[in-house]
Each structure stands twice: as structure tokens, then as C-alpha cells.
Amino acid sequence: MCGAPGEIHQAEKRSQEIFYNQFFIHEDLNKLDMRNRWIGAIQEYKENKDSDKFAIPFGTIVAEIRLIAKPFVS
């Protein structure tokens, strides 16, 4: 199902921002072992279903990504 033209435009714009940010911050994400940390957090949540416990690594990961990406987002 297709979204409204405005929704499609927003999704396209956001996807371009994500690609741009990830392209330039890829090395920094690797240095922080971000992929494995994210997978670990997801796996732990799947096993324990503890959203309060999941919120801690999720919040940390999001904060770190925002710091890395900040110079590339206008």
C-alpha cells in the first residue's frame, strides 16, 4: 500500500539522511562495536522481555549515535 505523497517524500528524505549519516559514521560505529552491542541488547530483550532493562543499552546506543552523527545533520 502506498502512502500519501507527503508521507512518501518524508520517508525518502529520512532514508537519505540515514544513508548519509551511516556512510560517514560507519568507522566510528565500528570502533564502538555498535552492531554487536545492538544485537546483544535485542537478544537479551528477546530472552527476558524486560523493557526497563532494555532501555539502558538502547538509550546509551541512541545517545552515542546521535553524538557521532551530529556534525552531519543540519
PQR file with spaces between the fields and no chain letter, atoms N, CA, C, O and H, PARSE charges and radii, in Angstrom:
ATOM       1  N    MET     1       0.852   -1.183    0.000 -0.4000 1.5000
ATOM       2  CA   MET     1       0.000    0.000    0.000 -0.0000 2.0000
ATOM       3  C    MET     1       0.893    1.239    0.000  0.5500 1.7000
ATOM       4  O    MET     1       1.823    1.335    0.800 -0.5500 1.4000
ATOM       5  N    CYS     2       0.621    2.158   -0.867 -0.4000 1.5000
ATOM       6  CA   CYS     2       1.401    3.384   -0.971 -0.0000 2.0000
ATOM       7  C    CYS     2       0.866    4.426   -0.005  0.5500 1.7000
ATOM       8  O    CYS     2      -0.334    4.501    0.260 -0.5500 1.4000
ATOM       9  H    CYS     2      -0.135    2.080   -1.517  0.4000 1.0000
ATOM      10  N    GLY     3       1.785    5.226    0.513 -0.4000 1.5000
ATOM      11  CA   GLY     3       1.389    6.316    1.390 -0.0000 2.0000
ATOM      12  C    GLY     3       1.031    7.549    0.590  0.5500 1.7000
ATOM      13  O    GLY     3       1.173    7.578   -0.633 -0.5500 1.4000
ATOM      14  H    GLY     3       2.759    5.165    0.297  0.4000 1.0000
ATOM      15  N    ALA     4       0.570    8.556    1.284 -0.4000 1.5000
ATOM      16  CA   ALA     4       0.274    9.830    0.649 -0.0000 2.0000
ATOM      17  C    ALA     4       1.574   10.438    0.136  0.5500 1.7000
ATOM      18  O    ALA     4       2.645   10.127    0.656 -0.5500 1.4000
ATOM      19  H    ALA     4       0.454    8.533    2.277  0.4000 1.0000
ATOM      20  N    PRO     5       1.496   11.306   -0.884 -0.5600 1.5000
ATOM      21  CA   PRO     5       2.715   11.903   -1.433  0.2800 2.0000
ATOM      22  C    PRO     5       3.611   12.554   -0.381  0.5500 1.7000
ATOM      23  O    PRO     5       4.835   12.441   -0.459 -0.5500 1.4000
ATOM      24  N    GLY     6       3.026   13.223    0.588 -0.4000 1.5000
ATOM      25  CA   GLY     6       3.826   13.852    1.640 -0.0000 2.0000
ATOM      26  C    GLY     6       4.546   12.830    2.495  0.5500 1.7000
ATOM      27  O    GLY     6       5.690   13.041    2.897 -0.5500 1.4000
ATOM      28  H    GLY     6       2.032   13.315    0.652  0.4000 1.0000
ATOM      29  N    GLU     7       3.880   11.730    2.771 -0.4000 1.5000
ATOM      30  CA   GLU     7       4.489   10.659    3.569 -0.0000 2.0000
ATOM      31  C    GLU     7       5.640   10.009    2.814  0.5500 1.7000
ATOM      32  O    GLU     7       6.688    9.706    3.384 -0.5500 1.4000
ATOM      33  H    GLU     7       2.950   11.559    2.445  0.4000 1.0000
ATOM      34  N    ILE     8       5.424    9.804    1.533 -0.4000 1.5000
ATOM      35  CA   ILE     8       6.476    9.205    0.701 -0.0000 2.0000
ATOM      36  C    ILE     8       7.688   10.122    0.657  0.5500 1.7000
ATOM      37  O    ILE     8       8.824    9.665    0.778 -0.5500 1.4000
ATOM      38  H    ILE     8       4.573   10.050    1.069  0.4000 1.0000
ATOM      39  N    HIS     9       7.447   11.405    0.486 -0.4000 1.5000
ATOM      40  CA   HIS     9       8.542   12.371    0.450 -0.0000 2.0000
ATOM      41  C    HIS     9       9.314   12.360    1.773  0.5500 1.7000
ATOM      42  O    HIS     9      10.545   12.354    1.780 -0.5500 1.4000
ATOM      43  H    HIS     9       6.523   11.776    0.388  0.4000 1.0000
ATOM      44  N    GLN    10       8.586   12.357    2.884 -0.4000 1.5000
ATOM      45  CA   GLN    10       9.232   12.343    4.204 -0.0000 2.0000
ATOM      46  C    GLN    10      10.056   11.078    4.391  0.5500 1.7000
ATOM      47  O    GLN    10      11.178   11.138    4.895 -0.5500 1.4000
ATOM      48  H    GLN    10       7.586   12.361    2.878  0.4000 1.0000
ATOM      49  N    ALA    11       9.514    9.940    3.991 -0.4000 1.5000
ATOM      50  CA   ALA    11      10.240    8.678    4.123 -0.0000 2.0000
ATOM      51  C    ALA    11      11.495    8.684    3.254  0.5500 1.7000
ATOM      52  O    ALA    11      12.551    8.214    3.676 -0.5500 1.4000
ATOM      53  H    ALA    11       8.603    9.891    3.581  0.4000 1.0000
ATOM      54  N    GLU    12      11.373    9.216    2.045 -0.4000 1.5000
ATOM      55  CA   GLU    12      12.532    9.299    1.153 -0.0000 2.0000
ATOM      56  C    GLU    12      13.599   10.213    1.743  0.5500 1.7000
ATOM      57  O    GLU    12      14.783    9.875    1.748 -0.5500 1.4000
ATOM      58  H    GLU    12      10.515    9.598    1.702  0.4000 1.0000
ATOM      59  N    LYS    13      13.179   11.362    2.235 -0.4000 1.5000
ATOM      60  CA   LYS    13      14.116   12.316    2.830 -0.0000 2.0000
ATOM      61  C    LYS    13      14.824   11.696    4.025  0.5500 1.7000
ATOM      62  O    LYS    13      16.041   11.815    4.170 -0.5500 1.4000
ATOM      63  H    LYS    13      12.218   11.637    2.231  0.4000 1.0000
ATOM      64  N    ARG    14      14.053   11.033    4.879 -0.4000 1.5000
ATOM      65  CA   ARG    14      14.628   10.409    6.076 -0.0000 2.0000
ATOM      66  C    ARG    14      15.592    9.294    5.698  0.5500 1.7000
ATOM      67  O    ARG    14      16.648    9.156    6.315 -0.5500 1.4000
ATOM      68  H    ARG    14      13.065   10.936    4.762  0.4000 1.0000
ATOM      69  N    SER    15      15.242    8.494    4.689 -0.4000 1.5000
ATOM      70  CA   SER    15      16.131    7.404    4.285 -0.0000 2.0000
ATOM      71  C    SER    15      17.441    7.949    3.735  0.5500 1.7000
ATOM      72  O    SER    15      18.498    7.353    3.945 -0.5500 1.4000
ATOM      73  H    SER    15      14.385    8.606    4.187  0.4000 1.0000
ATOM      74  N    GLN    16      17.383    9.070    3.038 -0.4000 1.5000
ATOM      75  CA   GLN    16      18.607    9.680    2.529 -0.0000 2.0000
ATOM      76  C    GLN    16      19.474   10.198    3.673  0.5500 1.7000
ATOM      77  O    GLN    16      20.698   10.078    3.635 -0.5500 1.4000
ATOM      78  H    GLN    16      16.525    9.555    2.867  0.4000 1.0000
ATOM      79  N    GLU    17      18.833   10.774    4.688 -0.4000 1.5000
ATOM      80  CA   GLU    17      19.579   11.249    5.858 -0.0000 2.0000
ATOM      81  C    GLU    17      20.252   10.087    6.569  0.5500 1.7000
ATOM      82  O    GLU    17      21.410   10.190    6.974 -0.5500 1.4000
ATOM      83  H    GLU    17      17.838   10.871    4.718  0.4000 1.0000
ATOM      84  N    ILE    18      19.541    8.994    6.721 -0.4000 1.5000
ATOM      85  CA   ILE    18      20.111    7.824    7.388 -0.0000 2.0000
ATOM      86  C    ILE    18      21.291    7.297    6.593  0.5500 1.7000
ATOM      87  O    ILE    18      22.343    7.010    7.165 -0.5500 1.4000
ATOM      88  H    ILE    18      18.600    8.910    6.392  0.4000 1.0000
ATOM      89  N    PHE    19      21.131    7.165    5.278 -0.4000 1.5000
ATOM      90  CA   PHE    19      22.235    6.678    4.454 -0.0000 2.0000
ATOM      91  C    PHE    19      23.445    7.606    4.567  0.5500 1.7000
ATOM      92  O    PHE    19      24.575    7.150    4.742 -0.5500 1.4000
ATOM      93  H    PHE    19      20.277    7.398    4.814  0.4000 1.0000
ATOM      94  N    TYR    20      23.196    8.899    4.468 -0.4000 1.5000
ATOM      95  CA   TYR    20      24.285    9.863    4.531 -0.0000 2.0000
ATOM      96  C    TYR    20      25.009    9.764    5.870  0.5500 1.7000
ATOM      97  O    TYR    20      26.238    9.723    5.915 -0.5500 1.4000
ATOM      98  H    TYR    20      22.278    9.270    4.326  0.4000 1.0000
ATOM      99  N    ASN    21      24.258    9.726    6.939 -0.4000 1.5000
ATOM     100  CA   ASN    21      24.864    9.655    8.271 -0.0000 2.0000
ATOM     101  C    ASN    21      25.626    8.360    8.471  0.5500 1.7000
ATOM     102  O    ASN    21      26.751    8.370    8.973 -0.5500 1.4000
ATOM     103  H    ASN    21      23.259    9.759    6.902  0.4000 1.0000
ATOM     104  N    GLN    22      25.028    7.253    8.086 -0.4000 1.5000
ATOM     105  CA   GLN    22      25.694    5.972    8.289 -0.0000 2.0000
ATOM     106  C    GLN    22      26.950    5.866    7.437  0.5500 1.7000
ATOM     107  O    GLN    22      27.952    5.299    7.873 -0.5500 1.4000
ATOM     108  H    GLN    22      24.115    7.244    7.679  0.4000 1.0000
ATOM     109  N    PHE    23      26.903    6.400    6.248 -0.4000 1.5000
ATOM     110  CA   PHE    23      28.068    6.352    5.370 -0.0000 2.0000
ATOM     111  C    PHE    23      29.271    7.029    6.022  0.5500 1.7000
ATOM     112  O    PHE    23      30.384    6.507    5.973 -0.5500 1.4000
ATOM     113  H    PHE    23      26.089    6.860    5.895  0.4000 1.0000
ATOM     114  N    PHE    24      29.046    8.178    6.625 -0.4000 1.5000
ATOM     115  CA   PHE    24      30.146    8.935    7.199 -0.0000 2.0000
ATOM     116  C    PHE    24      30.503    8.526    8.622  0.5500 1.7000
ATOM     117  O    PHE    24      31.607    8.822    9.081 -0.5500 1.4000
ATOM     118  H    PHE    24      28.141    8.602    6.665  0.4000 1.0000
ATOM     119  N    ILE    25      29.613    7.863    9.324 -0.4000 1.5000
ATOM     120  CA   ILE    25      29.915    7.487   10.707 -0.0000 2.0000
ATOM     121  C    ILE    25      30.212    6.001   10.857  0.5500 1.7000
ATOM     122  O    ILE    25      30.410    5.518   11.972 -0.5500 1.4000
ATOM     123  H    ILE    25      28.716    7.622    8.952  0.4000 1.0000
ATOM     124  N    HIS    26      30.245    5.281    9.753 -0.4000 1.5000
ATOM     125  CA   HIS    26      30.446    3.838    9.787 -0.0000 2.0000
ATOM     126  C    HIS    26      31.684    3.448   10.600  0.5500 1.7000
ATOM     127  O    HIS    26      31.613    2.551   11.440 -0.5500 1.4000
ATOM     128  H    HIS    26      30.084    5.673    8.848  0.4000 1.0000
ATOM     129  N    GLU    27      32.798    4.105   10.360 -0.4000 1.5000
ATOM     130  CA   GLU    27      34.042    3.781   11.073 -0.0000 2.0000
ATOM     131  C    GLU    27      33.880    4.000   12.582  0.5500 1.7000
ATOM     132  O    GLU    27      34.341    3.186   13.382 -0.5500 1.4000
ATOM     133  H    GLU    27      32.856    4.833    9.678  0.4000 1.0000
ATOM     134  N    ASP    28      33.236    5.083   12.960 -0.4000 1.5000
ATOM     135  CA   ASP    28      33.022    5.360   14.381 -0.0000 2.0000
ATOM     136  C    ASP    28      32.117    4.303   15.020  0.5500 1.7000
ATOM     137  O    ASP    28      32.342    3.891   16.158 -0.5500 1.4000
ATOM     138  H    ASP    28      32.862    5.745   12.310  0.4000 1.0000
ATOM     139  N    LEU    29      31.098    3.869   14.283 -0.4000 1.5000
ATOM     140  CA   LEU    29      30.217    2.825   14.806 -0.0000 2.0000
ATOM     141  C    LEU    29      30.989    1.526   15.006  0.5500 1.7000
ATOM     142  O    LEU    29      30.786    0.826   15.998 -0.5500 1.4000
ATOM     143  H    LEU    29      30.915    4.204   13.358  0.4000 1.0000
ATOM     144  N    ASN    30      31.862    1.209   14.077 -0.4000 1.5000
ATOM     145  CA   ASN    30      32.678    0.005   14.212 -0.0000 2.0000
ATOM     146  C    ASN    30      33.608    0.097   15.417  0.5500 1.7000
ATOM     147  O    ASN    30      33.775   -0.883   16.144 -0.5500 1.4000
ATOM     148  H    ASN    30      32.027    1.778   13.271  0.4000 1.0000
ATOM     149  N    LYS    31      34.209    1.247   15.636 -0.4000 1.5000
ATOM     150  CA   LYS    31      35.103    1.422   16.779 -0.0000 2.0000
ATOM     151  C    LYS    31      34.382    1.180   18.099  0.5500 1.7000
ATOM     152  O    LYS    31      34.972    0.674   19.054 -0.5500 1.4000
ATOM     153  H    LYS    31      34.074    2.043   15.045  0.4000 1.0000
ATOM     154  N    LEU    32      33.111    1.541   18.144 -0.4000 1.5000
ATOM     155  CA   LEU    32      32.317    1.368   19.364 -0.0000 2.0000
ATOM     156  C    LEU    32      31.632   -0.001   19.416  0.5500 1.7000
ATOM     157  O    LEU    32      30.870   -0.277   20.343 -0.5500 1.4000
ATOM     158  H    LEU    32      32.632    1.952   17.368  0.4000 1.0000
ATOM     159  N    ASP    33      31.898   -0.856   18.428 -0.4000 1.5000
ATOM     160  CA   ASP    33      31.301   -2.195   18.360 -0.0000 2.0000
ATOM     161  C    ASP    33      29.772   -2.100   18.431  0.5500 1.7000
ATOM     162  O    ASP    33      29.108   -2.918   19.066 -0.5500 1.4000
ATOM     163  H    ASP    33      32.516   -0.632   17.675  0.4000 1.0000
ATOM     164  N    MET    34      29.245   -1.088   17.767 -0.4000 1.5000
ATOM     165  CA   MET    34      27.831   -0.766   17.876 -0.0000 2.0000
ATOM     166  C    MET    34      26.933   -1.914   17.405  0.5500 1.7000
ATOM     167  O    MET    34      25.924   -2.214   18.043 -0.5500 1.4000
ATOM     168  H    MET    34      29.784   -0.423   17.250  0.4000 1.0000
ATOM     169  N    ARG    35      27.291   -2.546   16.306 -0.4000 1.5000
ATOM     170  CA   ARG    35      26.455   -3.622   15.773 -0.0000 2.0000
ATOM     171  C    ARG    35      26.310   -4.744   16.791  0.5500 1.7000
ATOM     172  O    ARG    35      25.195   -5.186   17.068 -0.5500 1.4000
ATOM     173  H    ARG    35      28.111   -2.302   15.787  0.4000 1.0000
ATOM     174  N    ASN    36      27.406   -5.202   17.345 -0.4000 1.5000
ATOM     175  CA   ASN    36      27.346   -6.299   18.315 -0.0000 2.0000
ATOM     176  C    ASN    36      26.639   -5.888   19.601  0.5500 1.7000
ATOM     177  O    ASN    36      25.927   -6.691   20.203 -0.5500 1.4000
ATOM     178  H    ASN    36      28.311   -4.843   17.120  0.4000 1.0000
ATOM     179  N    ARG    37      26.830   -4.661   20.016 -0.4000 1.5000
ATOM     180  CA   ARG    37      26.127   -4.178   21.210 -0.0000 2.0000
ATOM     181  C    ARG    37      24.625   -4.158   20.979  0.5500 1.7000
ATOM     182  O    ARG    37      23.851   -4.545   21.855 -0.5500 1.4000
ATOM     183  H    ARG    37      27.408   -4.008   19.526  0.4000 1.0000
ATOM     184  N    TRP    38      24.206   -3.701   19.785 -0.4000 1.5000
ATOM     185  CA   TRP    38      22.783   -3.650   19.461 -0.0000 2.0000
ATOM     186  C    TRP    38      22.202   -5.067   19.405  0.5500 1.7000
ATOM     187  O    TRP    38      21.145   -5.333   19.975 -0.5500 1.4000
ATOM     188  H    TRP    38      24.834   -3.386   19.073  0.4000 1.0000
ATOM     189  N    ILE    39      22.893   -5.958   18.723 -0.4000 1.5000
ATOM     190  CA   ILE    39      22.431   -7.345   18.633 -0.0000 2.0000
ATOM     191  C    ILE    39      22.330   -7.959   20.027  0.5500 1.7000
ATOM     192  O    ILE    39      21.366   -8.666   20.322 -0.5500 1.4000
ATOM     193  H    ILE    39      23.752   -5.742   18.259  0.4000 1.0000
ATOM     194  N    GLY    40      23.308   -7.699   20.881 -0.4000 1.5000
ATOM     195  CA   GLY    40      23.278   -8.204   22.247 -0.0000 2.0000
ATOM     196  C    GLY    40      22.090   -7.671   23.034  0.5500 1.7000
ATOM     197  O    GLY    40      21.439   -8.416   23.767 -0.5500 1.4000
ATOM     198  H    GLY    40      24.091   -7.125   20.642  0.4000 1.0000
ATOM     199  N    ALA    41      21.812   -6.392   22.883 -0.4000 1.5000
ATOM     200  CA   ALA    41      20.684   -5.786   23.596 -0.0000 2.0000
ATOM     201  C    ALA    41      19.363   -6.387   23.123  0.5500 1.7000
ATOM     202  O    ALA    41      18.488   -6.683   23.936 -0.5500 1.4000
ATOM     203  H    ALA    41      22.342   -5.787   22.288  0.4000 1.0000
ATOM     204  N    ILE    42      19.218   -6.569   21.809 -0.4000 1.5000
ATOM     205  CA   ILE    42      17.999   -7.159   21.251 -0.0000 2.0000
ATOM     206  C    ILE    42      17.850   -8.601   21.728  0.5500 1.7000
ATOM     207  O    ILE    42      16.762   -9.024   22.119 -0.5500 1.4000
ATOM     208  H    ILE    42      19.929   -6.328   21.148  0.4000 1.0000
ATOM     209  N    GLN    43      18.941   -9.345   21.692 -0.4000 1.5000
ATOM     210  CA   GLN    43      18.893  -10.746   22.111 -0.0000 2.0000
ATOM     211  C    GLN    43      18.493  -10.858   23.582  0.5500 1.7000
ATOM     212  O    GLN    43      17.666  -11.695   23.944 -0.5500 1.4000
ATOM     213  H    GLN    43      19.825   -9.001   21.374  0.4000 1.0000
ATOM     214  N    GLU    44      19.077  -10.021   24.418 -0.4000 1.5000
ATOM     215  CA   GLU    44      18.735  -10.049   25.835 -0.0000 2.0000
ATOM     216  C    GLU    44      17.256   -9.711   26.052  0.5500 1.7000
ATOM     217  O    GLU    44      16.587  -10.318   26.889 -0.5500 1.4000
ATOM     218  H    GLU    44      19.749   -9.341   24.124  0.4000 1.0000
ATOM     219  N    TYR    45      16.758   -8.738   25.287 -0.4000 1.5000
ATOM     220  CA   TYR    45      15.338   -8.391   25.415 -0.0000 2.0000
ATOM     221  C    TYR    45      14.449   -9.562   24.989  0.5500 1.7000
ATOM     222  O    TYR    45      13.448   -9.856   25.643 -0.5500 1.4000
ATOM     223  H    TYR    45      17.302   -8.245   24.608  0.4000 1.0000
ATOM     224  N    LYS    46      14.817  -10.223   23.898 -0.4000 1.5000
ATOM     225  CA   LYS    46      14.028  -11.365   23.427 -0.0000 2.0000
ATOM     226  C    LYS    46      13.954  -12.454   24.498  0.5500 1.7000
ATOM     227  O    LYS    46      12.923  -13.105   24.667 -0.5500 1.4000
ATOM     228  H    LYS    46      15.630   -9.984   23.367  0.4000 1.0000
ATOM     229  N    GLU    47      15.054  -12.641   25.212 -0.4000 1.5000
ATOM     230  CA   GLU    47      15.108  -13.684   26.230 -0.0000 2.0000
ATOM     231  C    GLU    47      14.365  -13.296   27.504  0.5500 1.7000
ATOM     232  O    GLU    47      13.683  -14.128   28.102 -0.5500 1.4000
ATOM     233  H    GLU    47      15.892  -12.112   25.075  0.4000 1.0000
ATOM     234  N    ASN    48      14.492  -12.043   27.921 -0.4000 1.5000
ATOM     235  CA   ASN    48      13.967  -11.619   29.222 -0.0000 2.0000
ATOM     236  C    ASN    48      12.683  -10.804   29.159  0.5500 1.7000
ATOM     237  O    ASN    48      11.953  -10.724   30.147 -0.5500 1.4000
ATOM     238  H    ASN    48      15.045  -11.366   27.435  0.4000 1.0000
ATOM     239  N    LYS    49      12.402  -10.203   28.017 -0.4000 1.5000
ATOM     240  CA   LYS    49      11.219   -9.336   27.860 -0.0000 2.0000
ATOM     241  C    LYS    49      11.143   -8.240   28.926  0.5500 1.7000
ATOM     242  O    LYS    49      10.059   -7.848   29.360 -0.5500 1.4000
ATOM     243  H    LYS    49      12.996  -10.268   27.215  0.4000 1.0000
ATOM     244  N    ASP    50      12.309   -7.758   29.335 -0.4000 1.5000
ATOM     245  CA   ASP    50      12.384   -6.715   30.369 -0.0000 2.0000
ATOM     246  C    ASP    50      12.661   -5.375   29.683  0.5500 1.7000
ATOM     247  O    ASP    50      13.810   -5.046   29.390 -0.5500 1.4000
ATOM     248  H    ASP    50      13.189   -8.076   28.983  0.4000 1.0000
ATOM     249  N    SER    51      11.598   -4.606   29.430 -0.4000 1.5000
ATOM     250  CA   SER    51      11.761   -3.346   28.700 -0.0000 2.0000
ATOM     251  C    SER    51      12.542   -2.318   29.504  0.5500 1.7000
ATOM     252  O    SER    51      13.236   -1.487   28.919 -0.5500 1.4000
ATOM     253  H    SER    51      10.664   -4.874   29.668  0.4000 1.0000
ATOM     254  N    ASP    52      12.449   -2.353   30.822 -0.4000 1.5000
ATOM     255  CA   ASP    52      13.234   -1.414   31.641 -0.0000 2.0000
ATOM     256  C    ASP    52      14.722   -1.694   31.496  0.5500 1.7000
ATOM     257  O    ASP    52      15.527   -0.770   31.384 -0.5500 1.4000
ATOM     258  H    ASP    52      11.885   -3.029   31.297  0.4000 1.0000
ATOM     259  N    LYS    53      15.079   -2.959   31.497 -0.4000 1.5000
ATOM     260  CA   LYS    53      16.489   -3.326   31.340 -0.0000 2.0000
ATOM     261  C    LYS    53      16.980   -3.004   29.923  0.5500 1.7000
ATOM     262  O    LYS    53      18.116   -2.567   29.742 -0.5500 1.4000
ATOM     263  H    LYS    53      14.425   -3.710   31.588  0.4000 1.0000
ATOM     264  N    PHE    54      16.121   -3.223   28.923 -0.4000 1.5000
ATOM     265  CA   PHE    54      16.474   -2.924   27.535 -0.0000 2.0000
ATOM     266  C    PHE    54      16.667   -1.425   27.317  0.5500 1.7000
ATOM     267  O    PHE    54      17.480   -1.016   26.487 -0.5500 1.4000
ATOM     268  H    PHE    54      15.198   -3.579   29.071  0.4000 1.0000
ATOM     269  N    ALA    55      15.929   -0.614   28.052 -0.4000 1.5000
ATOM     270  CA   ALA    55      16.001    0.840   27.885 -0.0000 2.0000
ATOM     271  C    ALA    55      17.403    1.383   28.142  0.5500 1.7000
ATOM     272  O    ALA    55      17.787    2.398   27.562 -0.5500 1.4000
ATOM     273  H    ALA    55      15.269   -0.946   28.726  0.4000 1.0000
ATOM     274  N    ILE    56      18.159    0.727   28.996 -0.4000 1.5000
ATOM     275  CA   ILE    56      19.502    1.220   29.326 -0.0000 2.0000
ATOM     276  C    ILE    56      20.448    1.124   28.124  0.5500 1.7000
ATOM     277  O    ILE    56      20.988    2.149   27.709 -0.5500 1.4000
ATOM     278  H    ILE    56      17.847   -0.097   29.467  0.4000 1.0000
ATOM     279  N    PRO    57      20.671   -0.073   27.544 -0.5600 1.5000
ATOM     280  CA   PRO    57      21.566   -0.102   26.382  0.2800 2.0000
ATOM     281  C    PRO    57      20.986    0.650   25.183  0.5500 1.7000
ATOM     282  O    PRO    57      21.729    1.256   24.411 -0.5500 1.4000
ATOM     283  N    PHE    58      19.654    0.611   25.028 -0.4000 1.5000
ATOM     284  CA   PHE    58      19.029    1.339   23.921 -0.0000 2.0000
ATOM     285  C    PHE    58      19.324    2.828   24.032  0.5500 1.7000
ATOM     286  O    PHE    58      19.742    3.453   23.057 -0.5500 1.4000
ATOM     287  H    PHE    58      19.051    0.118   25.656  0.4000 1.0000
ATOM     288  N    GLY    59      19.110    3.398   25.207 -0.4000 1.5000
ATOM     289  CA   GLY    59      19.361    4.821   25.415 -0.0000 2.0000
ATOM     290  C    GLY    59      20.818    5.189   25.198  0.5500 1.7000
ATOM     291  O    GLY    59      21.128    6.225   24.612 -0.5500 1.4000
ATOM     292  H    GLY    59      18.770    2.890   25.999  0.4000 1.0000
ATOM     293  N    THR    60      21.713    4.325   25.679 -0.4000 1.5000
ATOM     294  CA   THR    60      23.145    4.572   25.506 -0.0000 2.0000
ATOM     295  C    THR    60      23.532    4.541   24.035  0.5500 1.7000
ATOM     296  O    THR    60      24.256    5.414   23.555 -0.5500 1.4000
ATOM     297  H    THR    60      21.460    3.483   26.156  0.4000 1.0000
ATOM     298  N    ILE    61      23.052    3.544   23.333 -0.4000 1.5000
ATOM     299  CA   ILE    61      23.370    3.403   21.903 -0.0000 2.0000
ATOM     300  C    ILE    61      22.833    4.596   21.113  0.5500 1.7000
ATOM     301  O    ILE    61      23.549    5.170   20.293 -0.5500 1.4000
ATOM     302  H    ILE    61      22.464    2.835   23.722  0.4000 1.0000
ATOM     303  N    VAL    62      21.595    4.965   21.354 -0.4000 1.5000
ATOM     304  CA   VAL    62      20.998    6.105   20.645 -0.0000 2.0000
ATOM     305  C    VAL    62      21.792    7.384   20.926  0.5500 1.7000
ATOM     306  O    VAL    62      22.071    8.156   20.009 -0.5500 1.4000
ATOM     307  H    VAL    62      21.013    4.499   22.020  0.4000 1.0000
ATOM     308  N    ALA    63      22.150    7.604   22.179 -0.4000 1.5000
ATOM     309  CA   ALA    63      22.905    8.811   22.535 -0.0000 2.0000
ATOM     310  C    ALA    63      24.263    8.835   21.836  0.5500 1.7000
ATOM     311  O    ALA    63      24.689    9.879   21.342 -0.5500 1.4000
ATOM     312  H    ALA    63      21.923    6.976   22.924  0.4000 1.0000
ATOM     313  N    GLU    64      24.940    7.696   21.794 -0.4000 1.5000
ATOM     314  CA   GLU    64      26.247    7.636   21.140 -0.0000 2.0000
ATOM     315  C    GLU    64      26.135    7.879   19.636  0.5500 1.7000
ATOM     316  O    GLU    64      26.958    8.587   19.055 -0.5500 1.4000
ATOM     317  H    GLU    64      24.594    6.848   22.195  0.4000 1.0000
ATOM     318  N    ILE    65      25.123    7.293   19.011 -0.4000 1.5000
ATOM     319  CA   ILE    65      24.931    7.501   17.572 -0.0000 2.0000
ATOM     320  C    ILE    65      24.623    8.966   17.281  0.5500 1.7000
ATOM     321  O    ILE    65      25.142    9.532   16.319 -0.5500 1.4000
ATOM     322  H    ILE    65      24.455    6.717   19.483  0.4000 1.0000
ATOM     323  N    ARG    66      23.793    9.571   18.097 -0.4000 1.5000
ATOM     324  CA   ARG    66      23.475   10.995   17.890 -0.0000 2.0000
ATOM     325  C    ARG    66      24.716   11.868   18.007  0.5500 1.7000
ATOM     326  O    ARG    66      24.893   12.802   17.225 -0.5500 1.4000
ATOM     327  H    ARG    66      23.372    9.112   18.879  0.4000 1.0000
ATOM     328  N    LEU    67      25.573   11.576   18.970 -0.4000 1.5000
ATOM     329  CA   LEU    67      26.811   12.360   19.111 -0.0000 2.0000
ATOM     330  C    LEU    67      27.699   12.221   17.895  0.5500 1.7000
ATOM     331  O    LEU    67      28.274   13.200   17.420 -0.5500 1.4000
ATOM     332  H    LEU    67      25.430   10.817   19.606  0.4000 1.0000
ATOM     333  N    ILE    68      27.811   11.007   17.392 -0.4000 1.5000
ATOM     334  CA   ILE    68      28.656   10.766   16.224 -0.0000 2.0000
ATOM     335  C    ILE    68      28.055   11.448   14.993  0.5500 1.7000
ATOM     336  O    ILE    68      28.781   12.055   14.206 -0.5500 1.4000
ATOM     337  H    ILE    68      27.344   10.211   17.778  0.4000 1.0000
ATOM     338  N    ALA    69      26.743   11.353   14.825 -0.4000 1.5000
ATOM     339  CA   ALA    69      26.089   11.851   13.605 -0.0000 2.0000
ATOM     340  C    ALA    69      25.839   13.352   13.628  0.5500 1.7000
ATOM     341  O    ALA    69      25.605   13.950   12.577 -0.5500 1.4000
ATOM     342  H    ALA    69      26.153   10.859   15.465  0.4000 1.0000
ATOM     343  N    LYS    70      25.882   13.965   14.788 -0.4000 1.5000
ATOM     344  CA   LYS    70      25.516   15.384   14.913 -0.0000 2.0000
ATOM     345  C    LYS    70      26.201   16.298   13.892  0.5500 1.7000
ATOM     346  O    LYS    70      25.532   17.162   13.324 -0.5500 1.4000
ATOM     347  H    LYS    70      26.072   13.479   15.641  0.4000 1.0000
ATOM     348  N    PRO    71      27.493   16.146   13.636 -0.5600 1.5000
ATOM     349  CA   PRO    71      28.116   17.046   12.659  0.2800 2.0000
ATOM     350  C    PRO    71      27.582   16.896   11.232  0.5500 1.7000
ATOM     351  O    PRO    71      27.781   17.785   10.405 -0.5500 1.4000
ATOM     352  N    PHE    72      26.906   15.779   10.935 -0.4000 1.5000
ATOM     353  CA   PHE    72      26.438   15.533    9.574 -0.0000 2.0000
ATOM     354  C    PHE    72      24.978   15.857    9.365  0.5500 1.7000
ATOM     355  O    PHE    72      24.485   15.777    8.240 -0.5500 1.4000
ATOM     356  H    PHE    72      26.745   15.057   11.607  0.4000 1.0000
ATOM     357  N    VAL    73      24.263   16.228   10.440 -0.4000 1.5000
ATOM     358  CA   VAL    73      22.841   16.524   10.346 -0.0000 2.0000
ATOM     359  C    VAL    73      22.666   18.026   10.466  0.5500 1.7000
ATOM     360  O    VAL    73      23.174   18.661   11.390 -0.5500 1.4000
ATOM     361  H    VAL    73      24.664   16.293   11.354  0.4000 1.0000
ATOM     362  N    SER    74      21.939   18.576    9.513 -0.4000 1.5000
ATOM     363  CA   SER    74      21.741   20.030    9.555 -0.0000 2.0000
ATOM     364  C    SER    74      20.550   20.400   10.374  0.5500 1.7000
ATOM     365  O    SER    74      20.240   21.583   10.514 -0.5500 1.4000
ATOM     366  H    SER    74      21.526   18.060    8.762  0.4000 1.0000
